[in-house]
Amino acid sequence: MPLDAINAHLRRELDGLKAAGLYKAERRIETPQNTGIAVAGRDVVNFCANNYLGLANHPDIVAAAFEGLKTWGYGLSSVRFICGTQDIHKQAERQVADFFGKGDTILYISAFDANGGLFEPLLGEADAVLSDELNHASIIDGVRLCKAKRFRYKHNDMADLRAKLEEAKGCRFKLIFTDSVFSMDGDLAKLPDICALADEYGAAVGIDDCHATGHLGATGRGAAEELGVLDRIDVITGTLGKTLGGASGGFTVSSAEVVDWLRNRSRPYLFSNSVPPALVAAGMKAFELAATATDLRATLKANTARLRGGLEAAGFTVKPGPTPILPVMLGDAALATRMADELLKRGIYCIGFSFPVVPQGQARIRLQVSAAHTTEQIDQAVAAFTEVGRLVGAIR
């Protein structure tokens, strides 16, 4: 068979991943998404979801999805520019643009596609894109597709960004693009400093706000609002698949001209089916809820502080940051995997992350806090981490 040699090679490679503790097995969840879920017949507390405000499966969002399904149907069997644009798509795009105070929005089937379809249409050989070295894989892939000169600056290193801007001085257009919240580390991009450098060098600024929109900022408008630079950000990509209901769908927000150009030239938009109307309706409701979720944002901050404080008091190293992403640093991939397995036995659902998701030697367990977590669940997690950490030698 033509695949025999390939299959044999892949079996050896997969065995190597398992031996090194790098194999990524999928666990089956037997319930709807929540802070309490069932895995393999066991009730566990979930600390792995991007469900920061606890809106996944919120009854109002579910009801909006049902209404969207009933009113607009299941799917459109088409891309947007042929016969896949309904009134609800245009309403949602206007709502999101107004939410961020920008000219227009374009919806994508995923945030990965939003990033994948951004750079190639906008930037050519005469231009430059400057990207943080820890940016999400979708940004990296999107940048690879464009012909612009590429400059990767050291993570949150403004001196290195300045040096790269100096190198790019002769370029026609310059775009600095960064995650606003770095999903594996939980830290924020230095957006005020980035914007100041952009002003100095005549560059545009874009952010991927997937892990910030909805829960950061006084009104949930993300990291740029949190840091006071929302008006200066030129391009924002984001998702409906995390804080905003946890399903699927992405978007890019920018000027009317940028969005109009993306509608005509962005390949993931032109060649992918329209976002299903039920998801659009649910996303609109999620934006409404997030805009007024002041109490939930306050609860999320309190829950995050409680979990971080408990873990650090137990002796764990937790990367610093102001977000509900808490990376518990372990270093060794096999240790992270074993610890996650032992925690699951004690009713705490979390995942060990290792290369290539994070750099070699920086394996970790990433905990993600939700406003829906109870204090009892958080204390249960601290107790389980303490017990398992001592068992595996991660702490004394």
C-alpha positions in Angstrom: 0.0 0.0 0.0 1.3 3.5 -0.8 0.8 4.7 2.8 2.5 1.7 4.5 5.9 3.5 4.7 4.3 6.8 5.8 2.2 5.0 8.5 5.2 3.1 9.8 7.2 6.4 10.1 4.3 8.1 11.8 3.9 5.3 14.3 7.6 5.7 15.3 7.1 9.4 15.6 4.0 9.1 17.7 5.7 6.5 20.0 8.5 9.1 20.4 6.0 11.8 21.4 4.5 9.5 24.0 7.9 8.5 25.4 8.9 12.2 25.7 5.6 13.2 27.3 4.7 15.3 24.3 1.7 13.3 23.1 -1.6 15.2 23.2 -4.4 12.9 23.9 -8.0 14.2 23.8 -10.3 13.7 26.8 -14.0 13.2 26.2 -16.3 15.6 28.0 -19.7 14.0 28.6 -21.6 17.2 29.6 -22.1 20.7 28.4 -19.3 23.2 29.0 -19.2 24.5 32.5 -17.0 24.9 35.6 -18.3 21.4 36.6 -18.1 18.8 33.9 -18.0 15.0 33.6 -15.0 13.2 32.2 -14.9 9.4 31.9 -17.9 9.1 34.3 -16.2 11.3 36.9 -17.4 14.8 38.0 -14.5 17.2 37.8 -13.9 20.9 38.2 -12.9 22.4 34.9 -9.9 24.8 34.8 -9.1 24.5 31.1 -11.8 26.5 29.3 -11.6 30.0 27.9 -15.0 30.6 29.5 -13.8 33.6 31.4 -17.2 35.2 32.3 -19.0 31.9 32.5 -21.1 32.7 29.4 -20.7 29.3 27.6 -24.2 27.9 27.5 -25.7 31.0 29.2 -29.5 30.6 28.8 -29.9 33.9 27.0 -27.2 33.0 24.5 -28.6 29.5 23.9 -32.1 31.1 23.4 -30.6 33.6 20.9 -29.0 30.7 19.0 -32.4 28.9 18.9 -34.1 32.0 17.7 -31.5 32.6 15.0 -31.9 29.0 13.9 -35.6 29.3 13.7 -35.6 32.7 11.9 -32.6 32.4 9.6 -32.1 28.7 9.1 -29.2 26.3 9.7 -26.6 27.1 7.1 -26.2 29.1 3.9 -24.4 26.7 1.6 -22.4 29.6 0.2 -19.7 32.2 0.8 -20.7 35.7 1.7 -20.3 37.5 -1.7 -22.3 34.9 -3.7 -25.5 34.3 -1.7 -24.3 34.0 1.9 -25.0 37.4 3.4 -28.1 37.8 5.5 -29.4 40.8 7.4 -28.2 39.2 10.6 -24.6 39.2 9.4 -24.7 42.9 8.6 -26.4 43.7 12.0 -23.7 41.7 13.9 -20.9 43.4 12.0 -22.3 46.9 12.8 -22.8 45.9 16.4 -19.2 44.7 16.8 -17.8 47.8 15.0 -19.8 50.1 17.3 -18.7 48.1 20.4 -15.0 48.8 19.6 -15.7 52.3 18.1 -14.3 51.4 14.7 -15.5 51.9 11.1 -16.6 48.3 10.2 -16.3 44.6 11.0 -15.9 41.5 8.9 -17.0 38.1 10.2 -14.9 34.9 9.7 -15.7 31.3 10.4 -12.9 31.4 13.0 -10.4 33.8 14.6 -7.6 31.7 13.0 -9.1 32.6 9.6 -9.3 36.3 10.7 -5.6 36.3 11.3 -4.8 34.1 8.3 -6.7 36.4 6.0 -5.4 39.7 7.3 -1.8 40.3 6.3 -1.6 39.1 2.7 -4.3 41.4 1.3 -3.0 44.5 3.1 0.8 44.3 2.9 3.1 43.9 -0.1 6.8 43.7 -0.9 7.3 47.4 -0.1 5.8 47.0 3.4 6.8 45.6 6.8 5.1 43.7 9.5 6.6 43.6 13.0 5.4 40.7 15.2 6.0 39.7 18.8 8.0 36.4 19.0 5.3 34.8 21.2 2.4 35.7 18.9 -0.3 33.0 18.3 0.2 30.4 15.6 -2.5 32.0 13.5 -0.7 35.3 13.4 2.6 33.6 12.5 0.9 31.7 9.7 -0.9 34.8 8.4 2.3 36.7 8.3 4.0 33.9 6.4 1.4 34.3 3.6 2.2 37.9 2.9 5.1 39.3 0.9 6.0 42.1 3.3 9.3 42.2 5.1 9.0 40.4 8.4 10.5 41.5 11.6 10.1 39.4 14.8 10.9 41.3 18.0 11.7 39.8 21.3 8.7 39.3 23.6 7.4 42.6 24.9 10.9 44.1 24.4 10.4 47.7 23.4 14.1 48.3 22.7 14.1 45.4 20.2 10.9 46.7 18.7 12.5 50.1 18.2 15.5 48.5 16.6 13.3 46.6 14.2 11.3 49.8 13.4 14.7 51.4 12.5 15.4 48.6 10.1 12.0 49.0 8.5 12.3 52.8 8.1 12.3 52.7 4.4 9.2 50.6 4.0 5.9 52.1 2.6 3.5 50.8 5.3 4.5 49.4 8.7 2.2 47.3 10.8 3.0 46.3 14.4 0.9 43.3 15.3 0.7 41.5 18.7 -1.4 39.4 20.8 -3.0 41.6 23.4 -3.0 38.8 26.0 -0.5 36.0 25.4 -2.5 32.8 25.9 0.3 30.6 27.3 1.8 33.2 29.6 -1.2 35.3 30.7 0.7 38.6 30.3 -0.4 41.7 28.4 1.3 43.3 25.5 2.8 46.7 26.3 0.2 48.5 24.2 0.8 52.1 25.4 4.6 51.7 24.7 3.9 50.0 21.3 1.5 52.8 20.4 4.0 55.5 21.3 6.6 53.8 19.1 4.1 53.4 16.3 3.4 57.2 16.5 7.1 57.9 16.4 7.8 55.7 13.4 4.5 56.2 11.5 3.3 52.6 11.9 -0.2 51.1 12.3 -1.0 48.9 15.3 -3.0 45.7 15.3 -3.9 43.3 18.1 -5.3 39.8 18.4 -7.7 40.4 21.3 -9.1 36.8 21.5 -8.2 36.3 25.2 -9.2 39.8 26.3 -12.4 40.9 24.7 -15.4 40.6 27.1 -13.5 40.3 30.4 -10.8 43.0 30.3 -11.6 46.7 30.4 -14.2 48.5 32.3 -16.9 47.7 29.7 -15.3 44.5 28.3 -13.7 46.1 25.3 -10.5 44.2 25.9 -6.9 44.8 26.6 -6.7 48.1 24.7 -9.5 49.5 26.9 -7.8 48.1 30.0 -4.6 50.0 29.0 -6.3 53.2 27.8 -5.3 52.9 24.1 -8.4 51.6 22.4 -8.8 54.7 20.1 -5.2 54.3 18.9 -5.5 50.6 17.8 -6.0 50.4 14.1 -6.9 46.7 13.6 -8.5 44.2 16.1 -9.0 40.5 15.5 -11.1 38.5 17.9 -13.3 35.5 18.5 -16.7 34.4 19.6 -15.2 31.2 20.8 -13.8 32.2 24.1 -15.4 34.8 26.5 -18.2 35.6 24.1 -20.2 32.4 24.4 -17.5 29.9 23.7 -18.7 28.5 20.3 -17.1 29.6 17.0 -16.6 32.5 14.7 -14.1 35.3 14.4 -13.9 38.9 13.3 -11.7 41.7 12.2 -12.5 45.3 13.2 -10.9 48.3 11.5 -11.6 51.2 9.3 -14.3 51.0 6.7 -11.6 51.0 4.0 -9.6 48.1 5.5 -12.7 46.0 6.0 -14.0 46.7 2.5 -10.7 45.6 1.1 -10.7 42.4 3.1 -14.1 41.6 1.8 -12.7 41.7 -1.7 -9.3 40.2 -1.1 -9.2 38.1 2.1 -9.0 34.5 1.0 -10.5 32.8 4.1 -13.5 35.1 3.8 -13.9 34.7 0.0 -13.5 30.9 0.0 -15.2 29.8 3.2 -18.9 29.4 4.0 -20.7 32.1 5.9 -20.8 32.0 9.7 -24.0 30.0 10.5 -26.8 32.4 11.5 -27.4 30.7 14.8 -23.8 31.5 15.8 -24.2 35.0 14.7 -27.4 35.5 16.7 -25.7 34.0 19.8 -22.6 36.1 19.3 -24.7 39.3 19.2 -26.4 38.4 22.5 -22.9 37.6 24.0 -21.7 41.0 23.1 -24.7 42.5 24.8 -24.1 40.5 28.0 -20.4 41.3 28.1 -20.9 45.0 27.7 -22.9 45.1 31.0 -21.1 42.3 32.9 -19.4 44.5 35.5 -20.2 42.1 38.4 -18.9 39.1 36.5 -15.6 40.9 35.7 -15.2 41.8 39.4 -15.9 38.2 40.4 -13.4 36.9 37.8 -10.7 39.2 39.3 -11.4 38.0 42.8 -11.4 34.3 41.7 -8.1 34.8 39.9 -6.4 36.4 42.9 -7.7 33.7 45.2 -6.3 30.9 43.0 -3.0 32.6 42.3 -2.5 33.3 46.0 -3.2 29.8 47.0 -0.9 28.2 44.5 2.0 30.6 45.3 1.5 30.0 49.0 1.9 26.3 48.3 5.2 26.9 46.7 4.4 26.8 43.0 5.9 29.3 40.5 3.0 31.0 38.6 3.9 33.4 35.8 3.0 37.0 36.7 0.2 38.7 34.9 -3.1 40.5 35.4 -5.3 38.0 33.5 -7.2 34.9 34.5 -4.6 32.8 32.7 -2.3 31.2 35.4 0.6 29.2 34.0 2.0 26.9 36.7 5.6 26.4 35.6 7.0 22.9 35.8 9.7 22.8 33.1 9.6 19.1 32.3 7.0 17.8 29.8 6.6 14.4 31.3 6.2 16.0 34.8 3.5 18.3 33.5 1.6 15.4 31.9 1.9 13.2 34.9 0.7 16.0 37.2 -2.3 16.7 35.0 -3.2 13.0 35.1 -2.9 12.9 38.9 -5.0 16.0 39.3 -7.8 14.5 37.1 -7.9 11.6 39.6 -8.6 14.1 42.3 -11.3 15.9 40.4 -9.4 18.8 38.8 -9.5 18.9 35.0 -6.4 20.7 33.6 -3.9 20.0 30.8 -0.1 19.9 30.7 1.4 22.0 27.9 4.7 21.3 26.3 6.6 21.8 23.1 5.7 22.8 20.4 2.8 24.7 22.1 5.4 26.3 24.5 9.2 26.5 24.2 11.4 23.5 25.0 12.0 23.3 28.8 9.1 25.5 29.7 6.3 22.9 30.2 3.5 24.0 32.4 -0.1 23.5 33.5 -2.1 26.4 32.3 -5.1 27.2 34.6 -7.9 29.4 33.3 -10.2 30.9 35.8 -13.9 31.7 35.3 -16.3 34.1 37.0 -18.5 31.0 37.4 -16.0 29.2 39.6 -17.1 29.0 43.3 -14.6 29.6 46.1 -15.1 26.0 47.0 -13.9 24.9 43.6 -10.9 27.2 43.7 -9.9 25.9 47.2 -10.4 22.3 46.0 -7.9 23.1 43.1 -5.4 24.5 45.5 -5.6 21.5 47.8 -5.3 19.1 44.9 -2.3 20.9 43.4 -0.6 20.9 46.8 -1.1 17.2 47.3 -0.1 16.2 43.7 2.8 18.7 43.7 4.3 17.0 46.7 3.6 13.6 45.3 5.5 14.2 42.0 8.2 16.4 43.6 7.2 19.7 42.0 7.0 21.3 45.4 8.3 20.3 48.9 
